[in-house]
């Protein structure tokens, strides 16, 4: 009794015995859209993927490069949800 909850931002469930099912929380996507230039991010990810490619030595490195390339493409396509996914 007397519990006090202050939530800054998005929350799926708060408090004793709280639960949530089948929810999708997309706050980070809206933050990306409002706080950065996706074209510039795409350019920066292109530089990152080139630097990673130059240093890659094993399959795990190449898998990581693939993720960066996917994020780069999503940024250039102005799709912040896919940027976050990759």
C-alpha positions, 0 to 999 in steps of 0.5 A, a space after each residue: 500500500 502506498 506504492 508510487 511509480 514514476 515512469 519516464 518514457 514508455 512502459 509496458 506494465 508497472 506495479 505489483 502483479 503487472 503484466 503485458 502480453 503481445 505488445 510492441 513498444 516502438 518508442 525508440 523508432 520515434 526517437 530516431 526519426 526525431 533526433 537524427 538525419 537518417 541519410 547522414 546515419 547511412 553515410 556513417 554506417 557505410 564508413 563503419 562497414 568499410 572499416 569493419 571489412 578491412 579488419 575482418 578475419 573470421 565468419 563472425 566478423 562478416 556476419 556483423 558486417 552484414 548487419 551493419 550493411 542492412 542497417 545502412 540500407 535501412 537508414 538510406 531508405 529512411 526506415 528507422 524501424 529497420 535500422 533499429 532491427 539491424 
